[in-house]
Amino acid sequence: MIPIRRNSAAPARFEPAVPQQPDPATRPDATPVPVTDTPAPSTGASAHPEAAYVSRETPTREEDDPPLAMEAMRAVQILNPSGEVTMPRPDRTRVMCVANQKGGVGKTTTTVNLAVALALHGNRVLVVDLDPQGNASTGLNVPHHTGVPDVYDCLINSMPLEEAAQTVEGIPNLWCVPATIDLAGAEIELVSVVARESRLSRAIDAYPGQFDYVFIDCPPSLGLLTVNALVAAQEVLIPIQCEYYALEGLNQLINNINLVRQHLNPKLEVSTILLTMYDRRTRLADAVEQDVRNHFGDKVLQAVIPRNVRVSEAPSYGQSVMTYDPGSRGATSYFEAAQEIAERGVKEPVSRNA
């Protein structure tokens, strides 16, 4: 049984409910005492009988909510209205595949928010929506209805990637190749296509523009679409939900990544692990975090994404949480994760050449 800590000073915590009248003999010139959050002196009580009583147990706004000034400062820092390059740009294009065969772990949310955060801070970013559900396209408010040029045309019909890429409204330096429902049949159609595993890689290599980051949002499976993403990428970013089921299928994903590295893409590596949906109220979240950090070491970002309702609300408005509520905890966490990824991208070539 967990012992209950008792406060010996509890009986003296509250002031009398009704203010007492001062003694005229001792305080002839008494004036009304204004009500503050600080406790009244032990002799005293307020000289004004109508003064409202405020208990010290009543939470103040500063204790209940983050200060508005701090929230505004965070929002300005995240939105970066000046447009300056505040996150370091890599010396080469970093193609990152966001993959995990388990659904609902935050792949699309991570892709969208990291891309927006990096683009707002001076990086040129391309998002390739490789999920037939098209959620990344929805989160970036990019049209992805039937008839719109999409990644399916690039994979099956060899359409150049730049013809399908669309600019994201309101976010400079950010482009998106959307996914329509046609992509649902690509798994079957790719079976008979020549060099089916490297179709996306060739399309990205042929893009005439120069990007700092290319994020590929994968479907929750290990089929041909995910294999195309793994062949096209240099790095794998794995979002891991802080629950047991998220860890259960991780070995299978790592095995598939190793197979792709051995046979199709020797440059592929798991570079980044991001913990998502972290609930600090539970011991399970702490246990999962410790297991992941012990196994993957420095590959796990220090930034952890908490459960935050703003992150879930943002897609319904066709926005990322970075623009929907830039002062929220979810936006701040994704901003810190993007900053950490950007700094690692600059340090990595230096350490390899050393």
C-alpha positions in Angstrom: 0.0 0.0 0.0 1.3 3.4 -0.9 1.5 5.5 2.3 -0.6 8.7 2.3 1.5 11.7 3.2 -0.3 13.9 5.7 0.3 17.6 6.1 0.7 18.4 9.8 -0.1 22.1 9.0 -3.4 21.3 7.4 -5.6 22.6 10.2 -4.0 26.1 9.8 -4.2 26.1 6.0 -7.5 28.1 5.7 -8.4 31.5 7.0 -11.8 32.0 8.7 -14.7 32.0 6.2 -16.1 35.3 7.6 -13.6 38.2 8.0 -13.3 39.4 11.6 -13.7 43.0 12.6 -10.6 44.7 13.9 -10.5 46.0 17.4 -11.1 49.8 17.2 -9.0 50.3 20.3 -6.0 48.7 18.7 -6.5 49.9 15.1 -8.3 53.3 15.2 -7.2 54.2 11.7 -7.9 50.8 10.1 -8.5 50.8 6.4 -9.9 48.1 4.1 -7.3 45.4 3.3 -7.4 44.4 -0.4 -7.8 40.8 -1.2 -4.7 39.1 -2.6 -3.6 35.5 -3.2 -1.2 35.8 -0.2 -2.5 34.6 3.2 -3.6 37.2 5.6 -1.4 37.8 8.7 -2.2 35.6 11.7 -3.6 38.6 13.8 -5.7 39.7 11.0 -8.1 39.5 9.2 -9.4 41.9 6.7 -10.8 45.2 8.0 -13.5 45.2 5.4 -16.4 42.9 6.2 -17.6 42.7 2.5 -14.2 41.7 1.2 -14.4 38.4 -0.7 -12.3 35.6 0.7 -9.8 33.8 -1.6 -8.4 30.5 -0.3 -4.8 29.6 -0.9 -6.1 26.3 -2.2 -7.8 28.0 -5.2 -5.6 27.4 -8.2 -4.5 30.5 -10.0 -4.5 30.9 -13.8 -0.7 30.6 -13.9 -0.9 27.3 -12.2 -3.8 25.9 -14.2 -2.7 27.0 -17.7 0.6 27.9 -19.3 1.2 31.6 -19.3 -0.2 33.4 -22.3 3.1 35.3 -22.9 5.1 32.0 -23.0 2.6 30.5 -25.4 2.7 33.5 -27.7 6.5 33.4 -27.7 6.4 29.7 -28.6 3.9 30.4 -31.4 6.1 33.1 -32.9 9.2 30.9 -32.7 7.4 28.0 -34.5 5.7 30.1 -37.2 8.9 32.1 -37.9 7.1 35.0 -39.6 10.5 36.5 -40.7 11.2 33.5 -43.0 14.8 33.3 -41.9 16.7 30.0 -42.1 16.7 29.0 -38.4 17.1 25.3 -38.9 20.4 24.1 -40.5 20.1 22.8 -44.1 21.8 19.6 -45.0 24.5 19.5 -47.6 22.7 16.8 -49.5 19.0 15.7 -50.0 17.8 13.6 -47.1 15.2 11.1 -48.3 13.4 9.8 -45.2 10.9 7.0 -45.2 8.4 7.2 -42.4 7.4 3.5 -41.9 5.8 1.2 -39.4 3.5 -1.6 -40.4 1.3 -1.0 -37.4 -1.5 1.4 -38.0 -2.4 4.4 -35.8 1.1 5.0 -34.5 1.4 8.6 -35.9 3.2 8.1 -39.3 1.1 10.6 -41.2 0.9 13.0 -38.4 4.7 12.9 -37.9 5.3 13.3 -41.7 3.0 16.3 -42.0 4.2 18.2 -38.9 7.9 17.5 -39.4 7.7 18.6 -43.0 5.8 21.8 -42.1 8.2 22.6 -39.2 11.3 22.3 -41.5 9.7 24.2 -44.3 8.7 27.1 -42.0 12.3 27.4 -41.0 14.0 27.7 -44.3 14.2 24.1 -45.7 12.9 23.0 -49.1 10.7 19.9 -48.4 8.8 17.5 -50.5 6.1 15.1 -49.1 5.3 12.0 -51.1 2.0 10.5 -49.9 2.3 6.8 -50.5 -0.7 5.8 -48.5 -3.9 5.0 -50.5 -5.9 6.7 -47.7 -4.4 10.0 -48.6 -4.3 11.3 -45.1 -1.1 13.3 -45.6 -2.7 15.0 -48.5 -5.7 15.9 -46.3 -3.4 17.2 -43.5 -1.7 19.5 -46.0 -4.9 20.6 -47.6 -3.8 19.3 -51.1 -6.6 18.1 -53.5 -6.5 14.4 -53.9 -9.8 13.4 -55.5 -10.1 11.2 -58.5 -8.6 12.7 -61.6 -5.9 14.7 -59.9 -2.3 13.7 -61.0 -0.9 11.7 -58.1 1.8 9.3 -57.1 0.0 6.4 -58.8 0.6 8.0 -62.2 4.3 8.3 -61.3 4.6 4.6 -60.3 2.4 3.0 -63.0 2.3 5.4 -65.9 5.9 6.9 -65.4 4.6 10.4 -65.0 7.4 12.8 -63.9 7.1 13.6 -60.3 7.2 17.4 -60.8 3.9 17.1 -62.8 2.1 15.6 -59.8 3.7 17.8 -57.1 1.5 20.6 -55.7 2.5 23.6 -53.6 1.1 23.6 -50.1 -1.0 26.8 -49.6 0.4 29.1 -46.8 3.6 27.1 -46.3 6.6 28.4 -48.4 9.1 25.8 -49.6 6.7 22.9 -49.2 5.4 20.6 -51.9 3.3 17.5 -51.8 2.7 14.6 -54.2 -0.8 13.5 -53.3 -2.3 10.0 -53.2 -5.8 9.2 -54.6 -7.9 6.1 -54.2 -6.3 4.8 -57.4 -3.2 3.9 -55.4 -5.1 1.1 -53.7 -4.7 -1.0 -56.8 -1.0 -0.2 -57.3 0.0 -3.2 -55.1 -1.4 -5.6 -57.7 -0.5 -3.6 -60.8 3.2 -3.3 -59.7 3.6 -7.1 -59.6 4.0 -7.3 -63.4 5.9 -4.0 -63.8 9.6 -4.1 -64.7 11.9 -3.0 -61.8 8.8 -2.7 -59.6 10.8 -2.1 -56.4 12.6 0.9 -57.7 9.9 2.9 -59.5 9.6 5.5 -56.8 13.4 5.8 -56.5 13.8 6.6 -60.2 11.0 9.2 -60.0 12.6 11.0 -57.1 16.1 10.9 -58.7 14.7 12.4 -61.9 13.1 15.4 -60.2 14.7 18.5 -61.5 14.4 20.5 -58.3 16.8 20.3 -55.3 15.2 19.5 -52.0 16.6 19.5 -48.5 14.2 16.8 -47.3 11.9 14.3 -49.0 9.5 12.6 -46.6 7.7 9.4 -47.8 4.5 8.6 -45.9 4.1 4.8 -46.0 0.9 2.7 -45.7 0.5 0.5 -42.6 1.8 -2.6 -44.4 4.9 -4.2 -45.7 3.8 -4.6 -49.3 5.3 -3.3 -52.6 4.4 0.3 -51.8 6.5 0.2 -48.6 9.3 -1.6 -50.4 9.3 1.2 -53.0 9.7 3.7 -50.2 12.5 1.8 -48.6 14.4 1.5 -51.8 14.0 5.2 -52.6 15.0 6.3 -49.1 18.4 6.7 -47.4 17.0 6.9 -43.9 14.1 5.3 -42.1 12.1 7.2 -39.5 10.1 4.9 -37.3 7.3 6.4 -35.1 6.6 4.2 -32.1 3.5 4.5 -30.0 4.2 4.2 -26.3 2.2 1.0 -26.0 3.1 -2.7 -26.0 1.5 -3.6 -29.4 3.7 -1.0 -31.1 6.8 -3.0 -29.9 5.4 -6.4 -30.9 5.7 -5.9 -34.6 8.9 -3.9 -34.6 11.2 -6.9 -35.1 9.4 -7.8 -38.3 9.9 -4.2 -39.6 13.6 -4.3 -38.8 14.0 -7.6 -40.5 12.3 -6.3 -43.7 14.6 -3.2 -43.6 17.6 -5.5 -43.3 16.4 -7.5 -46.3 16.0 -4.4 -48.4 19.5 -3.2 -47.4 21.0 -6.5 -48.3 19.4 -7.0 -51.7 18.1 -3.6 -53.0 19.4 -0.6 -51.2 22.7 -0.9 -49.3 22.6 2.8 -48.2 19.4 2.3 -46.2 19.6 2.7 -42.4 17.3 3.3 -39.5 18.4 6.7 -38.5 15.6 8.1 -36.3 13.1 6.7 -33.8 10.4 9.0 -32.5 8.2 8.1 -29.5 4.6 9.3 -30.1 1.3 9.4 -28.1 3.3 9.5 -24.8 1.0 9.6 -21.8 3.0 10.6 -18.8 0.3 9.5 -16.4 1.0 5.8 -17.1 3.9 3.6 -16.0 3.5 1.7 -19.3 4.6 4.8 -21.3 7.8 5.1 -19.2 8.5 1.4 -19.5 8.1 1.4 -23.3 10.3 4.5 -23.5 13.1 2.9 -21.5 12.9 -0.3 -23.6 13.2 1.6 -26.9 16.0 3.8 -25.6 18.0 0.9 -24.3 17.6 -1.0 -27.6 18.1 1.8 -30.1 20.3 4.1 -28.1 21.1 7.5 -29.8 18.8 6.8 -32.7 15.9 7.7 -30.4 15.1 11.5 -30.4 15.1 13.2 -27.1 11.9 15.0 -28.1 8.8 12.9 -27.3 5.3 13.6 -28.7 2.7 13.6 -26.0 -1.0 12.9 -26.4 -2.5 16.2 -27.4 -6.0 17.0 -28.6 -4.7 19.8 -30.8 -2.7 17.3 -32.9 -5.9 15.3 -33.5 -8.0 18.4 -34.3 -5.7 20.0 -36.8 -6.4 17.6 -39.8 -10.1 18.3 -39.7 -9.3 21.9 -40.6 -6.8 20.9 -43.3 -3.9 22.0 -41.3 -0.9 20.7 -39.4 -0.8 21.4 -35.7 2.1 23.8 -36.4 -0.2 26.3 -38.0 -3.5 25.3 -36.3 -2.3 25.9 -32.7 1.5 26.8 -32.8 1.5 27.4 -29.0 0.2 24.0 -28.0 2.3 21.2 -26.5 1.9 19.1 -29.6 3.3 21.8 -31.9 6.2 22.5 -29.5 7.1 18.8 -29.3 7.1 18.4 -33.1 9.1 21.6 -33.5 11.7 20.2 -31.1 11.8 16.9 -33.0 12.3 18.7 -36.3 15.0 20.8 -34.9 16.8 17.7 -33.5 16.5 16.0 -36.9 17.9 19.1 -38.7 20.9 19.3 -36.3 21.6 15.6 -36.7 21.7 16.0 -40.5 24.4 18.6 -40.2 26.5 16.8 -37.7 26.3 13.4 -39.4 28.6 14.2 -42.4 31.2 15.7 -40.1 31.4 12.6 -37.9 31.6 10.3 -40.9 34.5 12.3 -42.5 36.4 12.6 -39.2 
